[in-house]
């Protein structure tokens, strides 16, 4: 929470990152996941691969107040590219469901061993496509 009494914009990006990892897994076999992701897209990356953020786009629609309950975040795929994808988010207040933030994150997959972009496999494309929908920025 910041001096204005709401969740700071940097913390919003952290919430989006946590939702992305919960939905699609931990990149490059990092961390100790507790539950299974919705689609283990990142869990199944090769050991030397990383999912790197290329760009964030965030629109704040309403103030996200600090609450003693979790915010609600929906995550889905909006675009598939050769070596990456774009994920979208909708962040809502955990108490009254107010739509507070819409966002997109463009990711690129990178192989640190070869120092090259890593193309999505057909299996990864199929996994991601199962969770594909329109960008929240196109529906407004």
C-alpha atoms as one frame of an Amber mdcrd trajectory, in Angstrom:
protein
   0.000   0.000   0.000   1.336   3.440  -0.765   0.836   6.884   0.769  -2.502
   7.214  -1.041  -3.905   4.147   0.746  -4.143   1.852  -2.262  -2.000  -0.878
  -3.790   1.035   0.701  -5.462   1.580   0.223  -9.218   4.784  -1.766  -8.616
   2.850  -4.152  -6.368   0.212  -4.513  -9.076   2.927  -5.828 -11.421   3.965
  -8.290  -8.696   0.365  -9.491  -8.382   0.255 -10.021 -12.145   3.531 -11.959
 -12.017   2.214 -14.191  -9.223  -0.972 -14.844 -11.198   1.073 -15.629 -14.342
   3.208 -18.159 -12.448   0.173 -19.708 -10.739  -1.572 -20.069 -14.107   1.338
 -21.260 -16.259   4.034 -22.526 -13.857   7.488 -21.517 -12.699   9.959 -20.624
 -15.459  13.254 -22.496 -15.808  12.477 -24.931 -12.984  12.753 -22.251 -10.299
  11.009 -22.094  -6.955   9.047 -24.808  -5.189   5.514 -24.911  -6.596   2.819
 -26.109  -4.221  -0.058 -26.611  -6.637  -0.379 -27.566 -10.252  -0.691 -24.652
 -12.686  -3.690 -24.344 -14.978  -1.373 -25.190 -17.885   2.285 -26.105 -17.128
   3.597 -24.085 -20.068   6.565 -22.592 -18.171   7.219 -25.728 -16.090   7.934
 -27.626 -19.285  10.560 -25.237 -20.645  14.038 -26.740 -21.054  16.347 -26.204
 -18.087  18.360 -23.423 -19.799  15.276 -21.567 -20.993  13.844 -18.374 -19.558
  10.543 -16.615 -20.083  11.588 -12.962 -20.342   9.258  -9.984 -20.117   9.498
  -7.914 -23.292   6.760  -5.420 -22.491   3.991  -4.650 -19.990   0.864  -2.686
 -20.800  -1.250  -1.677 -17.804  -4.419   0.378 -17.523  -5.706   1.349 -14.085
  -9.496   1.523 -14.074 -10.140   1.927 -10.336  -8.113   2.101  -7.167  -7.280
  -1.318  -5.713  -7.691  -0.797  -1.993  -5.773  -2.855   0.536  -8.036  -5.697
   1.753  -7.690  -8.648   4.089  -8.785 -10.969   1.259  -6.941 -11.758  -1.978
  -7.581  -9.779  -5.121  -9.052 -11.810  -7.989  -6.924 -12.139 -11.128  -7.898
 -13.809 -14.394  -5.057 -14.663 -16.805  -5.317 -15.787 -20.420  -3.355 -15.871
 -23.680  -4.098 -13.214 -26.297  -1.354 -13.799 -28.861   1.027 -16.590 -29.868
   4.246 -15.822 -31.707   7.140 -17.948 -32.888   9.260 -17.511 -29.755   6.803
 -16.072 -27.280   3.307 -15.080 -26.358   1.206 -12.324 -24.864  -0.775 -12.842
 -21.684  -3.691 -10.698 -20.538  -4.981 -10.031 -17.043  -8.017  -8.631 -15.339
  -7.504  -7.737 -11.678 -10.606  -7.258  -9.528 -11.171  -6.229  -5.930 -11.523
  -9.354  -3.759 -14.458  -7.924  -1.813 -16.798  -6.250  -4.280 -15.409  -7.502
  -7.621 -14.666  -4.006  -8.961 -12.585  -4.249 -12.135  -9.430  -2.344 -11.116
  -6.739  -3.206 -13.685  -6.448  -4.654 -17.170  -3.008  -5.536 -18.443  -0.960
  -7.483 -20.959   2.552  -8.904 -20.750   4.529  -9.869 -23.830   6.983 -12.693
 -23.110   9.824 -14.126 -25.171  11.411 -17.518 -24.555  15.195 -17.416 -24.489
  17.772 -20.210 -24.321  20.673 -19.060 -22.140  22.945 -21.913 -23.286  22.769
 -20.966 -26.963  22.032 -17.258 -26.398  19.098 -17.450 -28.831  15.357 -17.119
 -28.840  13.589 -20.424 -28.253  10.675 -21.194 -30.549   7.475 -22.562 -29.035
   6.944 -26.266 -29.663   3.649 -27.454 -31.113   2.772 -28.894 -27.683   3.374
 -25.499 -26.039   1.339 -23.765 -28.748  -1.533 -26.210 -28.186  -1.392 -25.678
 -24.397  -1.434 -21.913 -24.779  -4.129 -21.928 -27.463  -6.482 -23.730 -25.079
  -6.481 -20.559 -22.929  -6.725 -17.999 -25.705  -9.176 -15.091 -25.765  -9.316
 -11.475 -26.894  -7.192  -8.713 -25.424  -8.955  -6.731 -22.683  -7.822  -3.587
 -24.501  -9.797  -4.536 -27.625 -13.084  -4.977 -25.792 -13.206  -1.470 -24.368
